[in-house]
Amino acid sequence: MRASAAARPIAILCIAAALWSVGAAWNYAEPGSNSSANACILAAAASAAAAAFVAAQRLVSGRWSIPTLVTIVFFVEPMVIVFVRLVVHPELSSAEFRRTAPFIAHAAYCFALLLSVILTLNVRQRHPQRRVRIFVLTSQVLVIAIIAMEVAASEQTQFVVVLAALFAVWVARHPDDWSNSRARADSLLNSIGVFLFVFDHLGRLKDWNGTADRLIELMGQRPQRDLTAAQILGRPLPFEDGQPIDLDLLGGRMRTSAHIHKVDPTSRTGRSDWVVMLRPVRSSVSQSSFPSISGSLAGHDPATQTLNQRETMDLLRAATTSGDAAVRVDVLPADTQAREDETMFVVARRLEMMFPNVRWGRLSAWVFVAMFKPDEAEQAKLLIDDEAQTALGLDASVATTICVPTRDEDSERFVLRVQLLHSAYGSSDF
């Protein structure tokens, strides 16, 4: 399993939680002015808050580098508060020390880091992965609980901190939930029909959109960070803008032109990230390498990278035994001269974004079909009708139809019924 970029700060968070618990137990066993136990708790609190902040940044942004000044603060603050507790105010009890200016400044520092965790994770509130949404909500609740406990019942705070550390470990076991390109749809323009890659200054893959995610899979590789430009594009960075690129895919080759530029063209450090964009509308498929029907992958439509008509019809036949419902999406271009392959490519990417675990097939030139459980089909229809039109950015509309096989209907009759459906600009259920 690929290690999460947040694995190290989460490990530090766990160590800090354990240290906090040890200090709390020590303070309970030897009450009074136990400055050593109290210093242990203070150092653990500062370390836990810093580790939580770094973990949140890396979960959201990947390989986030801690600025030098921030790193210095992370190391100096715990040492200062420990020195103050052991040397300046060793005679005070824990309750008395909490009323001093150094402790108030220390508490403000920790609370600021914890609130920053909430703000950092807040950008993933509408993440398509359910685990991520659960973590974001739960982490925000835990952070608020830690702050509330520290203010109202500081003797019990370590229990919430331990719970938060264990929960973070669970999240670190699923790094792909955070790094998958569909999780970064808004920032990476997943709804447009281009392959988009972001590489760091060393040529390592940093971000990519949903279309590029599919392309990497067609190349027989697992989409993940730290793939190099040479592994994906067949050449290191940088290279000449507009240069033709030949990509070896499963079942054939694709020739396309690549456009490259720096994320920060004014950077003088040589450490700027690179954006590489492959335009599908300029791509061409070698007919000597690709079968005429299967396209870039056996059973797939070469223009949209969805299932081809034959495979889509097989899905419909299987629905008569599985009881699944067919959701048919008719794309209705406003312009009769619209180029169907390019338009359908964009629509396919958006549908895959909305339903990442659903296989879509191209039933005809302007029609996509996918299978859903009957209770999920209506929700899918509502989502498509509500979001697809505004998200496409095309001069086209969509009409969604649900078709459920009847009890005595054979597979061929059901396939024919779905094929012969014609949805006008409204949508209806059959």
Secondary structure, 3 states (H helix, E strand, C coil): CCCCCCHHHHHHHHHHHHHHHHHHHHHHHCCCCCHHHHHHHHHHHHHHHHHHHHHHHHHHHCCCCCCHHHHHHHHHHHHHHHHHHHHHCCCCCHHHHCCCHHHHHHHHHHHHHHHHHHHHHHHHCCCCCHHHHHHHHHHHHHHHHHHHHHHHCHHHHHHHHHHHHHHHHHHHCCCHHHHCHHHHHHHHCCCCCCEEEEECCCCEEEEECHHHHHHHHHCCCCCCCCCEHHHHHCCCCCCCCCEEEEEEECCEEEEEEEEEEECCCCCCCCCCCEEEEECHHHCEECCCCCCCCCCCCCCECCCCCCECHHHHHHHHHHHHHHCCEEEEEEEEECCCCCCHHHHHHHHHHHHHHHCCCCCCEEEECCEEEEEECHHHHHHHHHHHHHHHHHHHCCCEEEEEEEECCCCCCCHHHHHHHHHHCCCCCCCCEC
